Amino acid sequence: MEHSHQDGVSSAGSDPNNQSHALHEHDERNHSSIPSNRRVSSITAAERARRNVNAKLANPLAGVSHATLANMGATYAKKHQVGDDEDIRAFKLGACLAQDPTKYGSIAGLTEQELEVLRKEFTNRWSQPRLLYVVILLCSTCAAVQGMAFIGCWLTVPFNDIFGRRGTIFITCLFSAVACFWQGFVNTWWHMFIARFFLGFGIGPKSATVPIYAAETTPPGIRGALVMQWQMWTAFGIMLGYVADLMFFKVSDRPGVVGLNWRLMMASAMLPAVIVVCFVFMVPESPRWYMSKNRHYKAYESMTRLRYNKVQAARDVFYMHTLLEAEEEIKDKRKNIILELVTVPRNRRALIASEIVMFMQQFCGVNVIAYYSSQIFLDGGFSEISALSASLGFGVINWLFALPAVYTIDSFGRRNLLLTTFPLMSLFLFFTGFSFLIPEDTMHTPRIGCIALGIYLFGIVYSPGEGPVPFTYSAEAYPLYVRAYGMSLATATTWFFNFVLSITWPSLQAAFTPTGAFSWYAGWNIVGFVLVLLLLPETKGKTLEELDQVFSVPTHIHAAYGLRQVPYFFKRYLLRQHIEPERLYEREDVADEDAGYDHDTEKGM
C-alpha cells in the first residue's frame, strides 16, 4: 500500500500543484487506515475537517516520494526566486530531508561533508554555528535589565510588525538604557515613578520579543535550552542587583549629591542594554518573521547564517513553509486575529497553557522572596548587612541552579519539570513559613538557619522548573500568525501579577503573619501542580509548526490523559512495574489507529 501510494504521488511529476495533490493523498491514506468497524457515520463536517487538519499538521510530507519532494522543493525555490542552481539543489535535497530529518542516510546526492553535518545534529546536538550562540548571548544580555512592564507589553505587536524582531529589540533596549540612566538623577518619588513607568515601555516589548526571537532561530533539539537563557539571565540580572546593593551600600554622599549609593545602583542597570544596542544588528533577523512578510529569499538567507550549510537551511525553510501552509487550515479568516486566540480551539489551548505557567510564575511566590528577601531576613532576626548578604545568597542560588535546566528542559521536558518542582516548592514554602514559629529569644540561630534553608531550597527547585519554563513555553506555544499577540498577553500576565504580588505582600504578611503568608503561596503551588497535570501539553523536541498538532488534542482528552498518568507514575516508579508510557500525540511514533484522542473523539467525547 505504501508502494502504490508513492507511485500515485510520483505520477504528479512536475505538476506545479503536486504539493496540494500529495497532501490530499496523505489525508486519504491516514483516514482510510482507521478500521471501518470503528467509523461513525454521524461525524460532523467540522469534525471531519479537524481530522484532516490534524493529519496535515502531524507531518504534511509523510508518504510522499523523494522524487515528488525534490520537485516540490525546486518549485518552491523557483517560485520565490530563492538563489541560483546551487540553492535549487539545496531545496531539492532539503525537501526530501524535511520529510524525516533522521533518515538523512537514505537521501541520494548528499556530499560527505553534508552527511557529516546532518549526522552531528543527532550525535552532538550542541554542534551549532557560532552565530547562533551569538544570537542567544545577545538575547541573554537583554534579560539582565528589568522594570515596570505591564502596559509596555501591548506595544509588542505593532513594534514587531513594523520593525521586526531585531528592530524591536534595538528600540526597546535603547529606551531601557535611557530610562535606567534617568533613574540616577531623580529627586522625588513621583519623578522616580515616571522614570520607572517609561522603563516599562522598553522592558515590556523586549520581554515578549526576545523569547520569540530565540525560539524562531534555534533548532528543535536545543530550542528549550537556548530560549530558557532569557529566564536564566534574568536571574543573573537579579543577582547583579543584589551585588550592586552590597557594592554601593556604604558609598557616602558627595557635596551637592544626596543618595549617591542608590543612584549608582539604579543607573548601573543601563550597561546590558547598551551592549545589546551596539551589537543586535550584527545577527540575522528571524527567518519566520521574514516568512510572515512573504519575503522567502530573506528567510532563506537568514537561515543559511544560522545553519552550517545550505541543505540544512533549505530543509528548515521548506518544512517551515509547508507547515505554515497547513497552519492556515485552522485559521478562521472571518474573525479578528485577537479573537482567534479564543475562538480557534488550537489557539485557545495554547492560551490556557501559556497563561497557567505565566500566572504561576508569580503565584508560586518567587518574587515575594526576590523583592522582599532582605526584609524577610530582617524579620527573621538577621542584621541589616547580614540580610543583604543572605539575599545575595538567594540570588546566586537562583542563577546557578537554572544551569541544569539547560539540559533537562529538552531531555526531561517542560511539563515534567513543572510536575516535579511544584510539589517541592510547596513543601519548602511551608517549611519556611513554619520556621517563623521557632522562638526567636531562645532559639535565634536555629530560627534564622531554618528560614534561610527554606528560602534557599525553594530557590534550588524553582530555578530549573517554574523559572525557565514559562517564557520558553509561551514563546513556542502559539502559531506564527498570533504568536506576537499571545506572547504579549503572556508577558502582560506575568508582569501584572508581579505588580500584584509586590504591593500585596506587606499587607498579606501583616494580616496572615509570615507563617500564613508563606502558606498561602505554598497552597498555590499545589494548585499549579494540578493545572499543569490536566491542561499543559508537553512541547519538547518539536518544531514550532509541529506543535500545532500537539495543541489540536481536545482539552478534556488531555485532562483525562493527565489523570491516567498518576497511577502510571506510582506503578512504574514506586512499585517498579514495567509499564509502557501512554502515547498521546500522533508524532510519537505511533500508528494513526493508536492515537488515543482520535479514539475518544470517535466515541463522542
SVG drawing of the C-alpha trace seen along z (x, -y; Angstrom):
<svg xmlns="http://www.w3.org/2000/svg" viewBox="-25 -71 58 76">
<polyline fill="none" stroke="black" stroke-width="0.4" points="0.0,0.0 2.9,-2.3 4.4,-1.5 1.2,-2.2 0.8,-5.4 4.2,-6.6 3.7,-5.6 0.5,-7.7 2.3,-10.7 5.1,-10.3 2.7,-10.4 2.1,-14.0 5.5,-14.6 6.3,-18.1 2.7,-19.3 3.1,-22.7 0.1,-21.8 1.6,-18.4 2.1,-19.6 -1.6,-20.0 -2.3,-16.8 0.3,-14.9 -1.2,-16.4 -4.7,-15.3 -3.5,-11.7 -1.8,-11.8 -5.1,-12.7 -6.9,-9.9 -4.2,-7.4 -4.3,-8.5 -8.1,-8.4 -8.6,-5.2 -6.3,-3.4 -9.0,-3.6 -10.8,-0.3 -14.3,-0.5 -15.9,1.0 -14.7,-2.0 -16.0,-4.7 -19.0,-6.7 -21.4,-7.7 -22.6,-10.7 -19.3,-12.6 -19.9,-16.2 -18.3,-18.2 -16.4,-20.3 -15.1,-17.2 -14.0,-15.7 -12.3,-19.0 -10.5,-18.9 -9.2,-15.4 -8.0,-16.5 -6.1,-19.3 -4.6,-17.0 -3.3,-14.7 -1.6,-17.5 -0.2,-19.0 1.2,-15.6 3.5,-15.7 2.3,-17.2 5.1,-15.4 4.6,-11.9 4.2,-9.2 5.4,-11.5 8.1,-10.0 11.6,-11.5 11.1,-12.4 8.0,-14.4 9.5,-16.1 12.6,-17.1 10.3,-18.5 8.3,-20.4 11.5,-21.9 12.7,-23.0 9.2,-24.5 9.2,-26.4 12.7,-27.8 11.9,-28.9 8.5,-30.4 10.1,-32.6 13.3,-33.3 15.5,-31.8 19.1,-31.9 20.9,-30.1 21.3,-26.5 23.2,-25.6 20.3,-26.9 17.8,-25.0 19.8,-21.8 19.8,-22.6 16.0,-22.8 15.6,-19.6 17.6,-17.8 16.2,-19.8 12.6,-19.0 13.5,-15.2 15.2,-15.7 12.2,-17.7 10.0,-14.6 12.1,-12.9 15.5,-14.5 16.6,-11.4 16.8,-9.4 19.5,-11.6 21.4,-8.4 18.7,-7.4 18.9,-10.7 20.8,-10.4 23.0,-13.3 24.3,-14.5 28.1,-15.1 30.2,-13.6 30.5,-17.0 26.8,-17.5 26.2,-14.0 28.7,-14.7 26.9,-17.9 23.5,-16.2 24.9,-13.3 26.2,-15.7 22.7,-17.1 21.8,-13.9 25.1,-12.7 26.1,-16.2 23.1,-18.5 25.2,-21.3 27.3,-21.4 25.8,-24.6 27.2,-27.6 28.9,-30.3 26.5,-32.9 23.6,-31.1 25.2,-31.3 25.9,-35.0 22.1,-35.4 21.5,-33.6 24.2,-35.7 22.5,-38.9 19.1,-37.6 20.6,-36.7 22.1,-40.1 18.6,-41.7 17.3,-39.8 19.6,-41.5 17.6,-44.7 14.1,-44.7 11.4,-47.2 7.6,-48.0 6.4,-46.4 2.6,-45.6 1.5,-48.5 4.5,-48.3 3.8,-44.6 1.0,-45.7 3.4,-47.6 4.9,-44.2 2.6,-43.6 2.9,-46.9 6.7,-47.1 7.3,-43.6 5.0,-44.1 6.8,-47.4 10.4,-46.9 10.8,-43.1 12.4,-41.2 15.8,-42.8 14.4,-46.3 12.1,-45.9 15.0,-44.7 17.1,-47.6 14.4,-50.2 13.4,-48.7 17.0,-48.3 17.7,-51.9 14.6,-53.0 15.7,-50.9 19.2,-52.3 18.0,-55.9 15.3,-55.2 17.9,-53.5 20.3,-56.4 17.4,-58.8 16.6,-57.0 20.0,-58.0 19.0,-61.7 15.5,-61.7 14.8,-63.8 11.2,-62.9 9.2,-59.7 6.9,-60.7 9.9,-61.5 11.2,-58.0 7.7,-56.6 7.7,-58.3 11.2,-57.0 10.2,-53.5 7.0,-53.9 8.8,-54.8 11.3,-52.0 8.3,-49.7 7.8,-50.8 11.2,-49.3 11.0,-46.3 7.5,-45.1 8.0,-44.6 11.5,-43.4 10.5,-40.7 7.9,-39.4 10.0,-39.7 13.3,-38.2 12.0,-34.7 10.1,-34.6 13.3,-35.6 15.3,-33.0 12.6,-30.3 12.4,-31.2 16.1,-30.9 17.1,-27.8 16.7,-24.1 14.1,-22.0 16.6,-19.7 18.1,-22.6 15.4,-25.2 14.2,-24.9 17.8,-25.1 18.6,-28.2 15.3,-30.0 15.4,-29.5 18.6,-31.6 16.1,-34.5 15.0,-33.5 18.4,-32.3 20.0,-35.6 17.1,-37.4 18.1,-35.6 21.6,-36.7 20.4,-40.3 18.6,-40.0 21.8,-38.6 23.7,-41.6 21.2,-43.8 22.0,-42.2 25.7,-42.6 25.1,-46.3 23.2,-46.6 26.3,-45.4 28.8,-47.1 27.3,-50.6 25.7,-50.2 28.4,-52.1 29.2,-54.7 28.9,-58.1 27.3,-61.2 29.4,-63.9 28.8,-67.6 25.6,-68.5 24.7,-64.8 22.2,-63.1 21.8,-59.3 24.8,-58.7 24.7,-55.0 21.2,-54.2 21.7,-56.4 24.7,-54.3 22.6,-51.2 19.8,-52.4 21.9,-53.8 24.3,-50.8 21.4,-48.7 21.8,-50.5 25.0,-48.7 23.5,-45.4 21.0,-47.4 23.9,-49.5 25.7,-46.3 22.7,-44.9 22.1,-48.2 25.7,-48.1 25.6,-44.5 22.0,-43.5 22.2,-44.3 25.2,-42.0 22.9,-39.0 20.3,-37.9 16.6,-38.6 14.2,-35.8 13.5,-33.6 9.9,-33.1 9.3,-36.8 10.6,-37.2 8.3,-34.4 5.3,-36.1 6.1,-39.1 6.3,-36.8 10.0,-37.5 11.1,-34.0 14.5,-34.7 15.4,-36.8 14.1,-34.0 16.4,-31.5 19.3,-34.0 18.9,-34.4 18.6,-30.6 21.8,-30.0 23.6,-32.2 22.1,-30.1 22.9,-26.7 26.1,-25.0 25.2,-24.5 22.5,-25.4 20.9,-22.0 20.1,-22.4 18.8,-25.9 16.7,-24.8 15.3,-21.8 14.2,-24.0 12.8,-26.8 10.9,-24.4 9.4,-22.5 8.5,-25.7 6.8,-26.9 4.9,-23.6 3.7,-23.5 2.7,-27.2 0.5,-26.4 -1.1,-23.6 -1.5,-26.0 -3.7,-28.2 -6.2,-25.4 -7.0,-26.2 -7.0,-29.9 -10.6,-31.3 -10.1,-34.2 -13.6,-35.6 -12.6,-36.7 -10.4,-39.3 -6.9,-37.8 -7.1,-38.8 -10.4,-37.0 -8.9,-33.9 -6.8,-33.5 -10.0,-32.3 -12.3,-31.2 -9.8,-28.8 -9.5,-25.7 -5.8,-25.2 -5.0,-28.8 -7.3,-28.6 -5.5,-25.6 -2.1,-27.3 -3.6,-30.4 -4.7,-28.4 -1.4,-26.6 0.6,-29.8 -1.5,-31.7 -1.2,-28.9 2.6,-28.9 2.9,-32.7 0.4,-33.2 2.1,-30.5 5.5,-32.0 4.3,-34.8 1.9,-33.0 4.5,-30.3 5.8,-33.1 9.3,-33.6 9.1,-37.3 7.9,-37.8 11.4,-36.5 13.2,-38.3 11.7,-41.7 11.3,-41.3 14.1,-38.9 16.1,-41.5 13.0,-42.4 12.1,-38.8 15.6,-38.0 15.4,-41.1 12.0,-39.9 13.7,-36.6 16.3,-38.1 19.2,-38.9 21.3,-42.1 21.0,-44.6 24.3,-43.7 23.6,-40.0 20.2,-40.3 21.7,-41.9 24.3,-39.1 21.6,-36.4 19.6,-38.0 22.7,-37.8 22.9,-34.1 19.4,-33.6 20.3,-35.5 23.3,-33.3 21.3,-30.1 18.5,-31.3 21.0,-31.7 23.3,-28.8 20.5,-26.2 19.0,-27.4 22.1,-25.9 20.9,-22.2 17.7,-23.2 19.9,-23.9 20.0,-20.1 16.8,-19.0 14.4,-21.3 14.9,-19.5 15.5,-16.0 13.3,-15.7 10.7,-18.1 8.9,-21.3 5.8,-19.6 7.8,-17.0 10.0,-19.7 6.9,-21.6 5.2,-18.4 8.4,-17.6 9.1,-21.1 5.7,-22.4 5.2,-19.9 8.7,-20.6 8.2,-24.4 5.1,-24.0 6.9,-21.9 9.7,-24.4 7.4,-27.4 5.5,-25.6 8.9,-24.8 9.9,-28.5 6.6,-29.7 6.5,-27.4 10.2,-28.3 8.9,-31.7 7.1,-29.9 10.5,-28.9 11.0,-31.2 13.5,-34.0 14.6,-34.7 15.5,-31.2 16.4,-29.6 17.7,-32.5 20.3,-30.6 18.0,-27.6 15.3,-30.1 17.4,-32.1 19.0,-28.9 15.7,-27.3 14.3,-30.4 17.4,-30.7 17.4,-27.0 13.7,-27.0 14.2,-30.0 17.4,-28.6 15.8,-25.2 12.8,-26.9 15.3,-28.7 17.0,-25.5 13.8,-23.8 12.3,-27.0 15.3,-27.7 15.2,-24.7 11.4,-24.5 9.0,-27.4 11.9,-29.8 12.9,-29.0 9.8,-27.1 7.1,-29.9 8.9,-32.2 10.2,-29.2 6.8,-27.6 4.9,-30.8 7.3,-31.7 6.8,-28.3 3.1,-27.6 1.3,-29.8 1.2,-29.5 3.0,-32.2 0.1,-34.4 -0.9,-35.0 2.5,-34.5 3.2,-38.2 -0.3,-38.7 -0.1,-35.6 3.3,-36.4 2.2,-40.0 -0.7,-38.6 1.7,-36.1 4.2,-38.8 1.4,-41.2 0.1,-38.5 3.3,-37.8 4.1,-41.5 0.6,-42.3 0.7,-39.6 4.3,-40.6 2.9,-44.0 0.0,-42.5 2.5,-40.4 4.8,-43.3 2.1,-45.6 0.1,-43.0 2.9,-41.1 3.3,-43.6 -0.5,-43.7 -0.7,-39.9 2.1,-39.3 0.6,-41.7 -2.9,-40.0 -1.8,-36.4 1.6,-36.6 4.7,-35.3 3.6,-31.7 0.2,-32.2 1.6,-34.4 4.1,-31.7 1.5,-29.0 -0.8,-31.0 1.7,-30.7 2.6,-27.1 -1.1,-26.3 -0.9,-28.0 1.9,-25.7 -0.4,-22.7 -3.0,-24.4 -0.3,-24.8 0.6,-21.1 -3.0,-20.2 -3.4,-22.7 -0.2,-21.5 -1.2,-17.9 -4.5,-18.4 -4.1,-21.2 -0.4,-21.6 0.8,-19.6 4.5,-18.7 6.3,-20.7 9.9,-19.5 11.7,-18.4 9.1,-19.5 9.3,-22.3 7.2,-25.4 4.9,-24.3 4.6,-20.7 3.2,-22.0 0.0,-22.8 -0.7,-19.0 0.1,-18.8 -2.4,-21.6 -5.1,-20.1 -5.7,-17.4 -9.0,-18.4 -8.7,-19.7 -10.8,-17.0 -8.8,-14.3 -5.6,-15.8 -7.1,-16.2 -8.1,-12.5 -4.6,-11.6 -3.1,-13.6 -5.3,-11.8 -4.2,-8.4 -0.5,-9.5 -1.0,-9.5 -1.5,-5.7 1.1,-5.1 3.7,-7.0 3.0,-5.0 3.1,-1.7 6.2,-2.4 8.4,-4.4 7.2,-3.3 6.1,0.2 8.8,0.7 6.4,2.4 7.4,2.4 4.7,0.4 5.0,-1.3 4.0,-5.0 0.9,-6.1 1.5,-7.9 -0.9,-10.8 0.3,-12.6 0.4,-11.2 4.0,-12.3 5.2,-10.0 6.0,-7.1 2.5,-5.6 0.3,-4.5 -2.8,-6.6 -5.1,-3.9 -3.3,-4.1 -3.8,-7.8 -5.8,-7.9 -7.6,-11.2 -9.0,-10.1 -10.4,-7.0 -12.2,-9.0 -13.4,-11.6 -15.0,-9.0 -16.8,-7.7 -18.4,-11.1 -16.3,-12.5"/>
</svg>
